Each structure stands twice: as structure tokens, then as C-alpha cells.
Amino acid sequence: MNPVLTTTKKIMLKSRSVKIDRAALRDWVDRFARQRKRLPRWETAKHFFDKKNPERSLSYLVMLDTLNFCFWARSGGRWEFLDRGKSHTGYYALALALKAFFKKNPGATLSTFAEMRLTDFRKIFQGGRRLQMMSERYLAARSVARAIIDQGGILSFISSAQGKLARLVPKIARLPSFADEITDRGKKIYFWKRAQILAGDIAGAFGYRGIGEFQDLSYLTAFADYRVPQILEALGILVYSPRLRQSLANKTLIPSGAKSELEIRANTVWAVEYMRRELRRRGVALMSYQIDWLLWQASQKTSLAMPHHRTRTIFY
């Protein structure tokens, strides 16, 4: 079993600031089962993909998920990227900025980022406002690119998992900046948000065929970030203590590794797992990562009253 499930369960069961309302969860499942919504597909318009060059496609995905963290603004407006005159923020801004770079530089691969200067790196993400944690992003991009190159390149790196996410995800999690885990009271707690997303993105971008074909997609859990718990709270599935609610309403920073942060993330993982199990009982076969995608996309289209939690971290 995925260690994200086994280790976060202990946090979830002992949570004091965050609880899962199983009745609200079952109500959501009942509504969803009746609606039979379509699963979101890989968004080709917002992502780069080179059918003739899988190395470049994979290089794009690796950089995308190496940098896929912390898009909220510390003060003022959010960083944005203009694509054909339309402003995009957050993850989509990142996806489109990298897409523009790869299209403008037809020879770009991981080697490009392994040797890139900070000034050139910053130019990729020019926008109306500055994307925070730029130095951390730059160091992560260079170190991840170099680590994969040292292991024989991205094609070899992915192929060595032999079509099994149970092998690929821990392998990704050992890359620089991907070790989304913490020791709590002497025991390791795993979240592996970006490592799991990268594995899922590879599968989705390649249409679940070829290098994107994996035998165990059910291995993936929810990707514990800040948007999915935000919409779970809006649905009444996650219930926060009055003190935590006030902290979120005030947009107070929660330190990485703080008890409340661990509880939010652990309960997010298990809320989605319980949703998966309840859906299966109703004859709806969805995997946890698919439910996560549905929730995340819904969060992008909905104005939510409660602000998401804010933790300054490279992991999500």
C-alpha cells in the first residue's frame, strides 16, 4: 500500500483541529453518483507536448511539477502570465509560461535547466508581479535536472520503474526537493504531493499509453495541497475547529510541519480515500487521483468563502 495512506491515517485519526464529516461526505457521494460527471482530461491547450520527442515532453513535465508550489500572494495581487492576451494565475500560469519557453526553444530539455543562469530562469516567469520563492524554484530546477541526468536521463529514469507507480513515485520522491515527508514523534509521515502529481501527469499527458502506461494507477492518493482541502471545507466534508477557522480567515501563515498543517493535509488524503470507497459501494469506479482532479478543477471555477491555508513551502 502507498505509505502516504498508511502514515497519514495515524494523523487523521488523532486530529483535533480538523475532522471528516462522514455524513456530509456521503451526501456529496450520493449527489455525485446521480450526476455521473465526466472525468477531466489532460488539458492539451495549457500544456506543452511534443509527439515526436518524448524526452522534451517529459522534460517539460518534470520542470512543471518541480516548480508546482506556492502560487498564492504574500501581499498584493498574485503572479500572472499572459497567454494570447489572456491573464492566467497559479498553476495554469506556470504551465503556460513553461509551454511558451519550450516552444520558443526547440532544443530545450532537462540539460537546458541544469545549466541555466538565474537571470535566464527569471525571464521565463516574467509577469505583472513577481512569483514568490524564485531562488528556491531555481535551485530546485537545476538540482532535479542534474540528478535525473546523472541517473541516465529522463527516459531511463521513467522506464526503470517498469510501468509501476509503486516503483516510480518513491523514486521521484528521492529527487532533490521532492521529499515531501516529515518526521513526527520519531515516525515518518509521507505526503509526496508533487511526486505523485508528476507520475499522474506523465500518465495523463501520454494518454496512458507507452511510457505513460502504468499497471497500478490506483496506487496514487489525493495530492495534499491547499486548494483541495479548501473545497472540501466548503462542501462541509472537512470541519475545522473555531480556532483554526479564525486563523484561516485571517490568512495567518501556518509553519511547515505545524500540527494544524499536518492535520489539514492528512484529512484531505483520507477524505478523498473515503469518497473513493463510498463511490465504489454505489457502483462508481473512480480512483483517488481522479477524485482529486475533479475537486481541484471545481475549486478553480468556484468562489470559496473560506481562504485556503497558507504555508510557505516548496512541497505544494
N, C-alpha and C positions, 0 to 999 in steps of 0.2 A: 504493500500500500504506500501511497505517496506520504512521505514524512511530514508534509505540510498539514495533512489531515490529522495524523496521529498526534503530533506535538501541539497543534493549536487547540485540539479538543480539551486538553487539560486547562488551558487558559480560559476557554469558553465556559466550561462547567463551573469554574470558581469566580467568574466575573461578578463584580459588584456594581460597576458603573454602567455596564451595557448588558442587556438581556435580549433574548429572542422571544418574541410573542408568537407562539406556535399557532394560536387561533387566527391571528392576522395573516400569518404565513399560509395557513390552509385556505383562508378566504381568497388570497391572491391566486393560489394554485387553482382553485375552483373556477375563478374568472378566466384565468389564462387558458385552462383546459377547454373551456367553451369557445374561446375566441380563435384558437388554432392559428396564432400569428406565424408569419413566415420568419424563418431564421435569417439573420443578417448575412449578407455575402461579403466577401473580400471587396473592399472599395477600390476598384482599379483606377478610378478617376483621381483619387487623392494620394495614390502610392506609385512609386516607380517600380517597373518590372520590365526586364529585358528577356524576351522569349529566347533569343539566340545566345544569350550569355548568362547562364545561371550563376556564375561567380559574381557578376556585378549585381544581380538581383539579390543574392544572399548578402553581399557586402552592404547594400542599402538597408536590408532588414536588420542586420547586426548593428549598424550605426543608429538606425531608428530606435531600437529598443535599448541600446546602450545609453541613449540620451533621453529616454522616455520617463522623465520625472520632473516634479516640482514646477508646474506651469502657473500656479497662482501668483498673484502680485503681492509683494510685501507692502507696497504703498502705491497709490495712484492706479492707473489702468494696467491691464495685462499686456504682455508682449504679443505682437500680432505680425502676421506675414501676409502680404498682398499677393494674390494669385489671380491674374486676369482681371484686375481692378476690384476684386472682392477681398475683404479682410477676413482672415481666419485667426483664431486664437487656440491656445492649448495644444493638444496632441496633433490636431489637424494642421496647425501652423507648422509644427515640426516636420510632419510627414511631407508637406508640400515644399518646405524650404529645402529639405534633403533631396526631394524629387527634382527640383529645379537645378540643384547642384549637379546631380548625376546626369541629367540631360545636357547640361551645358558642358560637362567634362566627360566625353565618351570613353575615356581611358580610366576613369576613377574606379578604384577597388579599395580593399582594406589597406593596401600598401600606401595609397594616397594619404589616408588618415594617419597611418603610422609615422609618416614623415612631415606632416603638415605643421606649419607655424601657427602660433596663436592668432596672429593678425589675419591670416587667411581663414582660419576657423571661424572667427567672429563675423567675417563678411557673409558667411552662409546664412547667418541668422539676423541680418540687418532688418530692422523694422521700426515702427513708431516708438517703441520703448525697448528697454534692454531686457533680455531674457536672463533671469537670475541664475546664480551658481555657474557662470560661464567658465570659470577656471576649473571647477570640478568636472564639468562636461568635457572640456578639452583634455584633461588628464585621463579621464575615463576612455574617451575615444581613442587616444593614442595607445594606451596600455592594453585595451581589449584587442585592437587591431594587431599589435605586435605579438600578443600572446597566441592569437589564432594562427598567425603566420608562422610562429615558432613551432606550432603543432602540425605543420604541413599544409596550412591553408584552409579556407572555409569549406571547400568541397570535401576534403578529407575529414575535417572536424565533424561535419554533419553525418557523413557516410559511416563513420566509425561507430555510430550508435545503432547501426543495423536495423533501422526502421522502428526503434523502440524509444518512446519518450521517457520511459523509466531509466534509460541509459543517458539520453541526450540532456534532459533537464538538469540532473546533478552535474553533468559535465559543463554545461553553461554556467551553473551556479559557482563553479570553481574559477571562472574567469575573473579578472580584476573588476571590482565594483558591482559584481552580480551576486555576491554572498549576502543575500537579504535574509539574515538569520541573527538571532540574539541568544545569549546565554542568560537564563532567568533561574535564579536559585540553583545554579550548578547544572542546569539542564538546557540543551539546545532547543530553541523554538525556530522552526523554519517557516518562511512565507514565500520566498522565491518568486516574487511578483514578476519582475522583468524577465527572469529566466524562463518562466512558464509562458509569458506572453510571446517571447521570441520563438519558442517552439511552436506555439499555436499559429503565429504569423507565418512561419515557414510552411506549415501545413496548408493554411488558407491561401496564401499567395500562389502556391504551386498547384492549387486545385486538388490537394490530397492525392496527388499522383507523383511518380518519380521520386525525387529527393524529398518531396513533401508528403510522401505516403508513410503513415505510421500505424502500427497494429494496435496501439493502446491509447487512443485519444482520450479514453475515459480516465486515464492517469491524471490529467490536468484538473486542478481545483479552481475555485474562483481566484481572480487576481486581486489581492487585497490592496486597494489603493484608497483614494479619498472620495471619488465620485460614486462608486457602488454603495458604500455604506450610507452616503448622503441620500440616495434614492430609497434604500431600504428603510431608513428612518422615516422618510416622507410617506412610505407605504404602511408605516406602523409596525413593520416586522422587526426592526431594531428599536429598542426602547432605551433611552439614555436617562441616567439619574438627573435630578434637578441641577445638581452642581455642574455636571458635565454639559448639560444643555446650555447653561448660562455661559460657560467657558466658550462653547462653540458660537453662541450668539454674539459674544464679544470679540470673536475672531482672535482669541488668545492662542499664542503658539504653544503647542504641546511638544515637549522634547522627544526626540527619537529614543525609543526604548522605555518611555514612561508607561506606567501601568495602564492608564486610560487608552493610550495609543495601541498597546498590545491587545487590550480587550476589544477595541473597535475592529481591529483587523482580524482577530481570531473569530469573533462573532460573525463577521462578514463571510469568512470562509465557510463557517458551519451553517449559516442561514441559507446560503446557496446550496450546500450539500443537502440540507433538509428539504429544500424546494425540489431538488432533483429527485429525491426519494418519494416525495408526495406526488409529483407528476408521474413517476413510474407506476405508482399504485392506481393512477387514473388512466393508464394506457398511453401516456405521452413520454416517449423516449428521448429525453434531452440530456446532454452531458453538462457537467458543471460549467465548463468554459463557455458553452453555448448560452446558458442562462446568464452568465456574467456579461457576455457580449450584448444580449438583449437589454439587460439592466443598464449597462453603460451607455448604450445608444439612446435609451429612453431618458437618461439623465442629461444628455446633450440637447434634448428637444423640449425639456420641461424646466420651468422656473420654479426652483425649490426654496421654500421659506427658510429652512434652517441651513446656515452656511456649513460647508464641509469642514472637517477638522484640518488644522494646519500644522504640519510637521516639516521642518526644513531638512530634507533628506535626499540622498541620491537614489534611494531604492523605489520610490513611487511618487 
